[in-house]
Amino acid sequence: MFESVYASQVSIACFVSLVLVAAVSDVVAYRIPNVVIVMLLVLYPIFVIVTPGEVEWIYSLVIFAAVMGVGLGLYALRIFGAGDVKLLAAIMLWAGPALALPAFFIGAVVSGVIAVVMLSSMRFLIANALSSVSRQSLGDKFLARSMPWGTGLGVSGIFVGWGLMVG
């Protein structure tokens, strides 16, 4: 009754936009606002209702709960931040069983590449290049000891959005 391809696409676009807001916030402030996570979670049932065809939302909830459980363990070990755990779980909720593993893999690879850059001397070159074009504050991010995991998660979210759009 409420199914609409247009409404489904709008909800997916909102999902991707919110994931990108979270990723940018993580890069800029090393913080993912809870309001963004709540909006992602509130938007999901709307997506389920308006999407034509069947959405495997029960399996998505199971994946969400599993990721939250493992993620809280990683948070306790200080491997992931709380915002990163919540963002990853929200992305996996949207990914569902069809997209969860490839989205997780893509996020892991992107985060791994960023980690290699952050651990190498290349980060100093990037920081100097950014400061030479008046982007000192962004360059300082490459000199920090912390890594914004939200960047890799943002790429995962874009992949999930694309996967949901193309069906």
Secondary structure, 3 states (H helix, E strand, C coil): CCCCHHHHHHHHHHHHHHHHHHHHHHHHHCCCCHHHHHHHHHHHHHHHHHCCCCCCHHHHHHHHHHHHHHHHHHHHCCCCCHHHHHHHHHHHHHHHHHHHHHHHHHHHHHHHHHHHHHHCCHHHHHHHHHHHCCCHHHHHHHHCCCCCCHHHHHHHHHHHHHHHHHC
